[in-house]
């Protein structure tokens, strides 16, 4: 074959440094995994859902790929097509725990999120949950964090619901040869050397957004205590439009209103425990991208550390949070420190250093992740999705409570995930959180109460 007729082989599809950092962090007792719980209006049946996923999942190449290691000197692990891919291996049918209400559904879903995915298969699973007390069913879509972040997860979901374009996947491609991997790794090392000055600047900016090398210590309180493997989740659902209107009326966003309410709820919780804390240190994962496609998944988030007042006029607190986020967001839209440190961080995590640090850190009280979901209702297997509940687990260290929030259609859903052995009053927290969100929504133009 003449050179002009040769087809250039694509470069190996390597996992990014941030992706591999999440893989390394998941070596502890809790995997780095997250899920979207799709609550359906009706029960189309597990066979129908399985056929739907079998028809659509292959169009997302990452859902039919495995992550494999490479020989010494051949660079980062690569994604390769799974020649034995079969959707049926990834779909299971589960009965909801009694009594089948929302709490029982979340408890059932949590068993799937906290159960480690096999590295020998594509890193996802779907559980079809039946037996809900109000009728209907639910689909729990679980992804490993090495595969995608929250925005990437929404891109995957968009390819699985009704109306998705879909595509016919090509036959499985062969894995790259050792020679290809070695040559590509050599090119990558040269590029890394050229990028080092820019990478160092990005690292400094990213660390500054995360509080700097010597961040002020978060106020000592019972929110910080060594956690174990067990998790309990609690849900708060509120109408989204009034929260959005109120936040905009005071120069903020839904995210600013959410952070304000969470800080208020945590301070109320601590007050009820007999502790006085008036500011909550919150890590907020942020990204420069607003959406992703099936071809650009992976992790592109970096932490932004904020100190949020838990008392005072709601309007002032929302404005303070919104101003702080606008002023500092640009510092956190580049690669995360865990990505920029690359192999050094992965080694540190693999030998237990990251877990050791998390159990002793006093930089933050909690983590709050907010993702904007679909603006209009979606359907899967011909059935309307009533609500979407975010669930995510990972090594918590000494952070006893973390939050995930997602907007879907006209609803804002907030999930609090806690160590039940450290947080026996989680229901009290959610009552306080709902109260603050209701106050924000009910008084958009006159939020002067304390």
Order of alpha helices (4+ residues) and beta strands (2+ residues): alpha-beta-alpha-beta-beta-beta-alpha-beta-beta-alpha-alpha-beta-alpha-alpha-beta-beta-alpha-alpha-alpha-alpha-beta-beta-beta-beta-beta-alpha
